[in-house]
Amino acid sequence: MTQDGRKFVRGRGAYLGDMRFENLRHVKFKRAEGARGTKLSVSRPASLGNTGALFYTADSLELDDIVVPISRDGVLNPPRPVLARDEHRFVGEPIAVVLADDEYLAEDLINEVSYTSQPVPPVTDPIRAAAENDLLVHTSFGTNVLFEENFRAGDETFSYPNDDFRTVTTTLRSGRVTAVPLETRGVVACGSDDGVTIWCSTQSPHMLRDLVAAHTGLSPSRVVVRVPDIGGGFGLKAHAYPEELIVAVLAYRLKANLRWIEDRVENLSAACHSRDQHITASAVVDNEGRIRGVHADIVVDMGAYGVYAHGHLLEPLGTPAMVPGPYDLDFYSYRVRAVATNKAPLGAYRGVGLPVATLVHERLVEHVATTLRCDSVEVRRQNLIHAAQSPYKSLTGQKYNNFDFETALARVTEDIATHRAECERTLDGEWLVGQGFGVYIEYVASGSAVFKKRGMVGLAGFDEFELRLTEDGSLSLQTTLPSMGQGVYAATGQILHALTGMEPAEIRLPNVDTGQAPLSGNGTFASRSAVITHTGVRQAYTDLVDSITVGACNAYNVDKDAVEVRRDLSVVIGQDEQDEPVRLSRAHTARLLEEKYRIGFSRVDPKAPVHPSGAHGCLLAIHRRTAALRILRYTVADECGIRIDPKVVEGQVRGAVAQAISGALHEEILYDSTGQINNPSFVNYGLLTAAELPDIVHLPFTTDGSIDADEVKGSGEAGMLAPGPTIANAVSDALGVPCDTLPVRREWLLENLPVPSSVETA
């Protein structure tokens, strides 16, 4: 168990709900109960009276809309009101806020808030919304298509079928899901004349700091964001939300201490959703089974607004960029449309677009194999990019380095084949057994150049580190990368131990606090923490060594050549040849030098993403009569570069696989035609249970290229991309029918069970 893990298992975590503040006032939000309404009028609670509670609507709050900074031609970018003004556009949109000294009073008062609006038919079908303009989410735009891009690259010879080529086409659907962190969103803000201090369960504290500063007129230095322990984020907390902004602004205006923690219904209905894509994909295949060209037509249901500061380009740009995946294509084209609907906004969730891209290319391979009556594993082997082709530039411009798809696929197919008979012996004749495989590649740790190219100019793209030698001789590191439970602090400690030889007790890794160091940065998302930290800590250490050297030179009036800063930051100063050198312990050095000579700084802004890759295999069984599904074995072989802390990597992969299996079999936010959410609670939003969790076998490996480059690739999303299509492929194998929609629902399985032979005979 890692140092991070021991802390939480022993109950020593300090989450937002654990923190105590004096004179705390509680914040509750009234939310829209209908999907769409105009002429919005909100009434104050009848019992407000002399309770001392405060009530705000958009008019009394007087806070500017949130505008996501987007710089890309052809993008329609609707401003997002922090509280709905004149019109509400999705169920769960905040329309009023109450502050009270007692949490239960605040809850009672918010339940008394009523509103009226003129009902308007909502936009709920993204396919229709993309094709027709009779119903518009944002009438001023004249269309529901907020972004459309068409792309073609490669040899046009392979863009269409002819006598030598055939086309294989399939329609795919990836349902609408949400991240479901164990700890929901929450914020505490304490205002004063000096500014506002915010405690927030966020993955992007500096993003929130800058948004609050912009809406209050404060300088960023007067807005301090402190991150407590986070009970999971998974991308959902990578954004800055209207609720967080409102609490911070009111705390500053009122010079009060305010807290808001959302409940689970709010979390499922008003925090961001993800995935929700409709895809028609085609492959042009030659007579030898080579996939020569691919076309994808992608419609993404974006909900009513973009999220700050990513906007509505995450899934629409992420998915089509990686549809070619690990396959060596001659031609690729796509059309992608980001469509507004009257639903909660679409935002980040572990993998962001790439699980859907993997679904597309892996299900397409299966359809090719079925059409050609070939083994799908052989079709993969025939079309994979070979390791010898590294470095490889895909048709969408992705530069793959240090991969070996064939080795990954061989490992998982061999493991499943070896254990299939053993697993089948545990079953009786009532079970249908199927196996499926999936190969993936992703991009992680994008820098500012990538975000700028996408038009996401509100994202920093870089992260910063300050490594400080404290007066007692210990090291303290401040970063812009919060830990949300993924073990980043454990990995950071490993890096510093390897650099300095110092023990964990001598290394302090405090939670992110924007007031402790003048840093700015992107935050924790997109599997970037290990990649950025591996570089950033080493560079900050080198800068610290240089600073100590300069300080020692000044203190002893010697040249740099006379100063040796050793690995553990102790110092040896050689003066005249006849004199004994001066030896300073680390603690002595810390006491001797001015503070400015005890600080090392680094900024990491990756020039290009890195590309973890691998393959998954699944063996499952479906009951012939009940359609109960059991995953018997699940295998992952991934090339994730150098593993800083193998325990952390193992935990990340296993956790991601479990999360992705849950999404593949259970999870989907269901809206009806009126825009109501049918399952805004755990009563009917399904999640994987521990009893369903299969045996997950992890087979990590590293290519020689990754070792030579001392390359860290990140593992936070490695387990997330392939389970959906891998399970769908196994279900197709078991039932003998194509499975092209996720999640794989029990009712669908029941409808597609083979008819018993007795019924066929009758």
N, C-alpha and C positions, 0 to 999 in steps of 0.2 A: 504494500500500500504506500502511496506517495505521501509526502509531508502534508500536502493539501488535503488528501483524503482522510488522514488521521484526525486532522482538526475537525472536520465535519462529522465524522463517525462518533467522535467523543462529545458532540454537542456544543462545540466551542465556536461555531459559526456565528457571525453577527449580521443578520439580515436587516432590511429596512424596518420590518415590523418589530424587531427586537430593540430598536433604539428608543430611548426615552428623552423627551424634551419638556421643558416647563411651559406652562400657558399655551398648550397646543390646541389649535382649532382644527376642526375636521371638515373636509371638503367632500361634497357629493354632487354628482352630475345628473340632471334630468336629460333623458335621451329620447330621441324620436322613436315612436312606437310603430309608425308606418314608414313605408319605403320612400314615399315622395309626397310632398305637399307644398303648395304655394300659399302666399298671403298668411304667413306664419304669425301668430299672435300668442304670446306666453303670459300667463297670469301668475302673480306671486302667490305663495302659500298662504292660506287663510289664517293659520296660527302663527305667522311670523311675529306679529305684535311686538311685545316687549321682551322677547326671548334673547335679544342681543345678537341674534343671527343676522347674517347678511345674505342678500339675494341679488344675483346678476343675470341679465340677459345680454345678448350681443350689443344692444343699444347702450346699456349702462356700463358695460365693461369697456367699451371704446378701445378695442385692441385690433390692430391691423391684421388682415388676412395673412396666412402663411403662404409665401410664394416660393416654390422650389426653384433654385437657380439652375436653369437648363439652357444650354447654348448649342442647339442643333436645329438645322433647317427642317421645316415641316412638322415640328412638334407643337401641338396645342396643349397649353399648360394652364389648367384651371386653377385659380387661387383657391385656397381652402380656408373658409371662415373658422376661427377658433371655436366660436359658438354659431350655430346655424342662424343666418339672418335672412328673413323674408321667405326662405325656402329650405326645407330639409331634403336630403338626397339619399339617405340610407337608414335602415333600422339600426339604432344604436348611436347615431350621430348626436353629439352633445348639443343641447339647445339652451340650457340654463345651469346655474351653479349656486349652491347654498354653502355657507360657512357657518359653523356653530361650535360652541365650546364642548358640546357632548356629541359623540359619534351617533348615538341613537336618536338624539334630537335632529341632527342633520339628516339622518335617514328618513325620519318621520316627515320632516318638512319637504324633502325632495319628492316624497310620495304624494304630497298635497299639491305640487306644482301641476298645473294643467295647461294645455295649449290647444289652439284650434288652427287648422290649416285646410286649404282647399285641396282635396285629394286629386292627384294627377296619376294617370296610368304609368306605372314604372317600367323601366327598361330592364329586363331580366335575362333575355336570350341574346348572348353576344353574337351569334351567327346572324340572327335577324337584324340586330342593331348595326352590324357592320355593313349590311346590304341595303337597309332601308333607313329613311330619315323622317318617318312619320312621328316617331317618339324620340325625343332628344333629352339626354341627361343635362347637358349645358346648351340651352337654346341659342346662345350667342354665337356658338361655333358653327351651327348649321349641319353638324355631323357628329356621330358618336365615335368616329375613328380618330383617336388622338395622335396616333403615329402610324405611319405605313412605310415600309421599306421593301424594295425589290432588289434582288442581288443575283448576279450570274458570274461564274468564274470557271475557267478550264476550257476544254476542247468541246466546242458546240456539236461536234459529230455525235457525241454521246448524250445529247440533250433530248433525244426523241427516238422512238423505236423504228426499226426498219427490218429488212429480211434477215439480218444477222443478229438483231437484238429484240428482246421482248420487254414489256413493261409490267412490273408487279406493283400494285397499288393497294394501300390499306388506309383506313380511317381510324385514328387513335384519339383517346380522351384521357386526360389526367385531371382528376377531380380537384375541387377547391378544398384546401386544407389550411390548418393553422398550426403554429409551433407548439402550443400548449406547454409553456414552461411551468415547472412545479410552483414557482413563485410568480405571481402575476405582476403587472406593471405597478409602480408606486413611486411617490416622490414626497419628500419633506423639504420645505423651504422656510428659511428664517431671514426675515428682512430687517434692515436697520438703515440708519442714515448713510452708513458706509457702503451699502450695496446689499447683495443677497447671497446667502450660502445655501446650497442645494445638496441634499442627499438623494440620490436617485439610483434605482436599479436599472442602469443603462450600460450598453456596450460602447457608447460613443459620447463620453462626457464632454469632450471639447466641442463637439457639434452642438450639444445642448447649451453649453456655455455661450457660444457665439450667437445662437438663436435668441436666447434670453437677452443678451446684451443689445442685439439689434432692435428688440421690441421695447426695451426700457430706456434706451439711450445711454446706458451705463457703458463704461469701458470694459472690455473682457476681464481685466484684472480685478474689477469690483464684483464680478460674478464668479463665485467659487463653486465648483461641482465636485462633490466627494462621492465616491462609489463604495458602498458597503459590500459585503459578500452578496453574490448574485445567485439566486436559486434557479439558474438556467436562463438562457436567452434565445439561442438557436436562430439569431437573425431578427426575431420580432423586436428585440430591444436595441437594435442597431439604429433605429430611427429616433427622431425627436418628435413628440406628439403634442397636439393642442392642449391636452390635459396638463402635461408637465409645464408647458409655457404659462398657462393660466395660473396655476398654483404659484409659480415663481414670481410672476408679475404682481399678483395680488399680495403676496407676502412682502414684496418690496414697497408697494404703495401703502399698505396698512401698517408696515413695520411690525409684522406679526409672524408667529410660527404656525405654519399650515401643513397639513398632511392629507394626502389622498392615496389610498390603496384600492385598486379595482377589485371587484368580485369576479367570479368565474364567468357569469353571464356576460358581463362587460368585456371580459377578455376574449370570449369566443365570438362576440358580435361586433365589437368596436375596435379592437386591436387589428393589426393587418393580417390578411389572409395570404395565401400563396398558391402556386401552380395554376390550376384552372385554365387549361389550354385544350383547344380542339385542333387537331392536325390531320391533314391529308398528305400522305407521303407516298412517293413513287420511286422505284428503282429501275433503271435501264440495265438489263442483264444480258451478257452474251451467251452463246451456246455452251461455253465451257464453265459457266457459273461465276464468271467475274462480274462484279457490280461495277459498271463503268460510270454511271451517272445517277444522281439523286436529286429529286425536287421535293420541297416541303412547303405546304401552304398552312400557315400557323395563325390562329386567332387566339388572342390572350384577353381574358375577361379581367379588366383592370379595376373594376369598381368605380366609385364616384370621383376619387381624387388620387393624385400622386402622394407618396409619402416623403417626408423631409429626411435627408436631403438627396434621396436617390431618384425621386420622381417616379414616373411610370415607364421607365426604360429597362428595368432590371431583367425581368423575364423575356420581354420582346427582343432584347439584344443578346441575352445569355443563351437562350435555347438555340436559335438558328446558327449561332457562331460555332456550336459544337455538334450539330447533327452529323457532320462527316465522321466525327469521333475517331476511332482507331483504324479506320478503313482507308485504303489507298484508292481514291476516286480520281477519275479523269475530268469529271464535270460535276458542278453542284450549283443549284439555284434555289432561291426561296422567296416567298412573299410572306411578310409578317405584318399583322395589324394589331395594334393595341386599342381595345374597344372599351369605352366608358359604359358602365351599367349602374343601376341603383343598388349597389352592394358596398360593403366595407372595402376600403382601399386594399389593393394588392401590394405586398411588400416583400421583405427578405424572409426566407426560411432556408435553413441548412441545405446548401446545394444550389439555390437560386438559378433556376432555368436548366441546370445540367441534368438533374434526374429525368426531366422531360426529354431532353436531347438524347439521353441514353435509352429511354423508352422507345424513341423513334427509330434509332439505328438498330437496336437489338430486336425489336419486333419486325422491322423490315427484313432483316436477315432471315428470320424464321419464315416469313412469307415467301421469300425467295427460295429457301430450301424446300418448302412444301410444293411450290410451283414446279421446281425442277426435280422433285422427288429425290432429294439428296439429304444427307445427314447435315444438320445445321452446324455442328461443330466443324465439319469439313469445309462448309461454305465460309465460316469465319476464318479458318486457317488460310484459305485460298485468297481472302481479301484483306487480311490484316497488313498493316504497315510493318515491314520487317525491321528488327533491331538494327541491322546494318545500314538502314536508311537514315539513322539519326546523325545529325539534326535534320528534322523534317519540317517543311512548311506546308501547312494545310491550305486548302483552297480559300479559306476564310482568313488566312494570314496568321494563324496560330503557329508558333514555333516550338515544336516538340523536341525535347532533349532527353536522352537517357531513359528509354523505355524498352520493354521487352514483352509485348502482348502475347507472343506465342508461348513463352515460358509461363506466364501467368495462367493462360488458358489450359496449358498442359497440366499444371499443378491441380487446378480445381477439377478438371475432368477425371484425372487419375484418382483423386481422393473420393469423388462421388462413386466412381466405378468400383473402387476397392470396398466401399462400405455399403453398397446398395443391397447386396444379398443379406448382410447382417441386419440391416434395418428392416427389410421385408419379412424376416423371420419373426419379428415382433407383431406382425399383422395377421389377421385371418383373411379369408377370401372375399370379404365384403369391402375391401379397399382397392381403389384404383391408384396406382403409383405412377408418378411422373417426375422427370428430371428436367431442369432448365439451367441455362448458362447465360452469362452476360459479361461483356467486356466494356471497359469504360476508360476514358481519360478526361481530366478536368483541368481548368486553370485556376490558380490561387495566387494570392498576394499581388494583386494588380497595384500599380503605382499611379502617380498623378497623370502621366502621359496617357495611360489607358483610359482613365476617367475623363480626361479632357477630350480625347478622341470620341468617346461616347456622347459627350455633351453634358456629363454630370459634373459641372464645374463647382458645385457646392461641396464636393468630397475632396478632402485634402490629398489622399493618396499616399501620404508619407506618415511616418510615426517617429517620435523623438524619445531620447533616453538621457537621463541625467544620473550618473554614477558618482556618488559622493563618499569620500573617506571621512568618517565622522571623528569627533575629538577623542572617542574612546578606542579608536582603531578598527571599528567595524565598518562594513560597507553598507550603504543604503542606496537603493535604486528606485527612481521615479520614472514611470513610463506613461505613455498615452494609451496603453493596451490593458483594459481591465480583464480580470479573470472572471469568467461566468461559470466556473466549475469544471473547466476543461483541462486543468492541470498546468496552466501556463506558468504559474509561479514555481511549481516543482521543477519544470524544465529550465526555467531561468536560474534557479539555484544550482542545477546541475552544470549549466554553462559557466557560472561564476566559480564554482568549485573547480572545474577543469582548468580555468584560467589562473586561479590564484592559489589553489590548494586549501582555501579557507573552509572551515566547517559551517554547516547550516546555522549554528547559533551565532556565528560572526557575520552573517549576511541578513540584512533586513530588506524585506520586500513588501512594503506597505501598499494598501489598496490605493488606486489612483485618486489623486487629490490635485485639482488644477491650481490650487492656491499654494502648493508646496514647491513648485518649480515652474519657471516660465516656458512651458512646453505647449505645443499644438500638435494635433495629429488626427488620424483617421478613426482609430478605435479598433475594437475586436470584431471582425466578421470575415467571412469568405476564407476561412481556414488559413489566415495570414499570420497568426500570432507567433507560431514557432519559426516560420521563415524569417519574419521581420526581427524577432528577438534574437535569433541565432547570429544575425549580422550586427544588429544594433548594440547588443551588450558587448560584443568583442570590440567594436569600434569605440564605444564609450570607454572601455577599459584601456585601450591604446591611447586615447586622448587624456585619460586620467594619468597614465604613466608619464606622458609628455608634460602635463601640468606640474606633476610632482618634481620632475627633473628641473624645470624652470625655477620652481620655488626653492629647491635645494641649492641651485646655482646662486640665486640671489641671497639666500641665507648665509652661505659660506663663501661667497665671492669667488667662485671657481667656474671654470668652463664646463660645458656639457660633457666633455670627454672624461671629466673627473667624477662624474656622477653615474652610479649604477642603481637603477630601480629594479629590484628583484621581483620575481614572479608574485610573491606574497605582499608586495608593495613596501617591504622594508627597503632601506636605502644604505648604500655604501658609498662614502665620499673619500676618494683618494686625493690627498693634498700633495705635498712635496714627497719625492721618492724616499727620503730618509725618515719621514713620519709615518706612524701607523695610521691606516685608514680609519675614518670615523664611521661607526656602524650604528644606524638608527633603526630601532624596531618600528613596526608599523604604527603603534600607538604613539611613540616618540615623534615620529614624522608628522602624525596628525596634529599633535600639540604644537609642534614647531612652526608649521606652515600656516600662512594666511588662508582664509577660506577659499579665495579664488584659485589657489593652487591645489585645492583638494577636490576639484570637480572635473569630471569628464563628461563630454556631451557628444551625442551623435544624432544624426537624422538619416533615416533609411527611406529612400524613395525608389522602389524597384523599377528598373528600366523596362522590364518585361515580366509577365507572370511566369510561374513555374508550373509544371504539369505532372502531378501524381497520376498513376494509372494502375490498372490491374484487371482482375477477372473474378467473378462470383459464380458459385454453383449451388444449386438447391435440389434436394430430394424431398418430395412431399407425397402425401396420400390423401385421397378424397373418398369419403364413405359413399358407397353406391346408392344408399337409400336416403340418408340424412343430409348429405353434402357437407358433413363436418370435414374440416381441413386440418391436417396435422403436418407441420414441417418436421421432417425426420432428421435432417442434417443440413447445415448451411456452411459453406466454405468460402473463404476470402483469401485470395493471393494478391498482394498489392506491393508495388514498387513505390515506396514513399521516401526514398533517399535515406540520409543518415538519421537514425532514431536517437534523439537526444536522451530521452528517457523511455525505454521500451515499455514500461508499465503504463505510462500515459498513452502511448500509441495504442497499446492493446485495449485500454479502456475506451479510447475514442472510437476505435473501429467497432468494437462490440456494441457500444451504446448507439452508434449511428445505424448499424444494421438493425438493431431492435426497433429503433425509431422508424426506419424505413419500412420494415415489415408491418408495423402498425399502420402506416399510411397505405401500404399495398393491400391490406386485408380489411381494414376497419374504417379509416378516417375519411370523412368528407363533410364539409359544411353544406347543408342542403337548404337552398332557397326555393320557395314556391313561386308561382306566377305572379303573385301580388307583392313579391319582394320581402316576404316574411322569412325569417330563419326558422326552420322546423326543429333544429336540434342545438339550441344554445346552452346546453348543460351536459354534464357527464352522464346524465341519465340516458341520453340518446346520441351523444357524440362518442362513438366507440373508440377505445384505446386497447392496445395489446396488453394482456395480463401476463403476470409472471408464469402462470401455468402454461401459457402458449409459447413461451420463449424457447426456441430450439437450441440444440447444441451448436454453437458457433465456433468453427475451426478457423483460426487465423494463421496464414502461411506467408509472413512477410519476407521479402527478398530485396536485394539492392543490386543494381547494375554496377559494373566496373566504372562507368562514366560518372555515376553519382558519387561513388567513393572517391574517385580522383578529384572531383570538384568540391568535396566536402559539402555536398548539397543537401540541404533540408528542404523537403517538399511540402510538408504539412499533411496531417492525417485526419483533421476534424470532419471532413466531408467524404473521405474515401469509402466509408461504409454506407453512405447515404445514396449514392447515385444508381447503383445497379440492382438492389433488391427488388424494386418494382418490376422491371422487365424480366428479371431472372425468375421471379415467382410466376409472372404471367406466362412465361415460356414453359415452366413446369406444369402449370395448370392446363395449358394447351396440349402438352404431351400426355397428361393423364386422361383428359376428356376427349381428345381427338378433334377439338374445335378451337378456332382462333380466339384468344383472349386479348382484346385490344383496349380495354377500359380499366382504369384504376380508380377507386379500389375494386378488388374482386369481391363483389358482394355475395352473401350466402344465397340470396334469392336468384342471382344469375347462375350460380353453381347448380342450384336445384333445377332450373329450367334447362340446363345443358347436360344433365346426367344422361348417360346412355340408357336407352329403353331396355328393361330386362328382357331376356330372351323369351320368357313365357308370354310376355305381352306381345312381342313381335310375332310369335307363332299364332297367338289368338287372332 
